[in-house]
Amino acid sequence: MKNLIATVVLTLAAVPCFANDQLEAWGAGSSTCSRYLDDYDSNFKAAMLNDVSWALGFLTAENKRRVSSKAHLLHYAEPEKITAYLVKYCKENQFSTLYQGVVALSNDLAK
């Protein structure tokens, strides 16, 4: 049963996220902050692992893109720290997406 639930969640996470009719993110990044907080509150480990893995991939790509600016984003790459940041962000921005939360994290790390 857990595998079925995880499969459904991961499949739904592949829905694209749009803002102003422009594609923002695919995968877990398209999830809403309210869904992220629901998964966190219910301790849904498969969904949380998927979300943190997506965030790590995003931060890795941003780190590569920002290589000329000397901003090293991966020093914050511990899953617990990412989760704590996103929980705080999502509590303050429940109508945002996980993508927007990870962008905020990336920008904060680059300061």
C-alpha positions as CSV (number, residue, x, y, z in Angstrom):
1,M,0.0,0.0,0.0
2,K,2.8,2.4,0.8
3,N,4.4,1.7,-2.6
4,L,1.1,2.6,-4.3
5,I,0.8,5.8,-2.4
6,A,4.3,6.8,-3.1
7,T,3.8,6.0,-6.8
8,V,0.7,8.2,-6.9
9,V,2.4,11.0,-5.2
10,L,5.5,10.8,-7.4
11,T,3.3,10.7,-10.5
12,L,1.3,13.7,-9.5
13,A,4.6,15.5,-8.7
14,A,5.3,15.4,-12.5
15,V,2.6,18.0,-13.2
16,P,4.0,21.2,-14.6
17,C,3.8,24.4,-12.6
18,F,2.8,27.6,-14.4
19,A,2.9,31.3,-13.4
20,N,1.5,33.9,-15.7
21,D,1.1,31.2,-18.4
22,Q,4.8,30.5,-18.3
23,L,6.3,27.2,-17.3
24,E,8.1,27.5,-13.9
25,A,8.9,24.0,-12.9
26,W,8.3,20.3,-13.6
27,G,8.2,17.6,-11.0
28,A,8.2,18.2,-7.2
29,G,8.9,21.9,-7.8
30,S,5.3,22.3,-9.1
31,S,3.9,21.2,-5.7
32,T,2.2,23.9,-3.6
33,C,3.5,24.9,-0.3
34,S,0.3,23.7,1.4
35,R,0.9,20.2,0.0
36,Y,4.5,20.3,1.1
37,L,3.4,21.2,4.7
38,D,0.7,18.5,4.7
39,D,3.4,15.9,3.7
40,Y,5.7,17.3,6.4
41,D,3.0,17.3,9.1
42,S,2.0,13.7,8.2
43,N,5.7,12.6,8.1
44,F,5.2,11.3,4.5
45,K,8.8,10.3,4.0
46,A,8.6,9.3,0.3
47,A,7.1,12.6,-0.7
48,M,9.6,14.5,1.5
49,L,12.5,12.6,0.1
50,N,11.3,13.4,-3.4
51,D,10.9,17.1,-2.6
52,V,14.4,17.4,-1.0
53,S,16.0,15.5,-3.9
54,W,14.3,17.9,-6.3
55,A,15.6,20.9,-4.3
56,L,19.2,19.4,-4.3
57,G,19.1,19.0,-8.0
58,F,17.9,22.6,-8.4
59,L,20.6,23.9,-6.1
60,T,23.2,21.9,-8.0
61,A,22.1,23.4,-11.3
62,E,22.0,26.9,-9.8
63,N,25.5,26.4,-8.3
64,K,26.8,25.5,-11.7
65,R,25.0,28.5,-13.3
66,R,26.4,30.9,-10.8
67,V,29.9,29.5,-10.8
68,S,31.3,32.9,-12.1
69,S,29.8,34.8,-9.2
70,K,31.6,32.6,-6.6
71,A,28.3,31.9,-4.8
72,H,28.6,28.4,-3.5
73,L,25.1,27.1,-2.8
74,L,25.9,23.6,-1.9
75,H,27.3,24.3,1.6
76,Y,23.6,24.3,2.7
77,A,22.9,21.0,1.0
78,E,22.0,19.0,4.1
79,P,18.4,17.6,3.7
80,E,17.5,18.7,7.2
81,K,18.5,22.3,6.6
82,I,16.7,22.4,3.3
83,T,13.6,21.0,4.9
84,A,13.7,23.5,7.8
85,Y,14.1,26.4,5.3
86,L,11.2,25.2,3.1
87,V,8.9,24.6,6.1
88,K,9.5,28.1,7.3
89,Y,9.1,29.5,3.8
90,C,5.9,27.6,3.1
91,K,4.3,28.5,6.4
92,E,4.8,32.2,5.4
93,N,3.8,31.6,1.7
94,Q,1.2,28.8,1.6
95,F,0.0,29.8,-1.9
96,S,3.5,29.6,-3.4
97,T,5.1,26.5,-4.9
98,L,8.0,24.5,-3.8
99,Y,9.9,25.9,-6.8
100,Q,9.4,29.4,-5.5
101,G,10.7,28.3,-2.1
102,V,13.8,26.7,-3.5
103,V,14.4,29.9,-5.6
104,A,14.2,31.9,-2.4
105,L,16.6,29.5,-0.7
106,S,19.0,29.8,-3.6
107,N,18.9,33.6,-3.6
108,D,19.4,33.7,0.2
109,L,22.4,31.4,-0.1
110,A,23.9,33.6,-2.8
111,K,24.0,36.7,-0.6
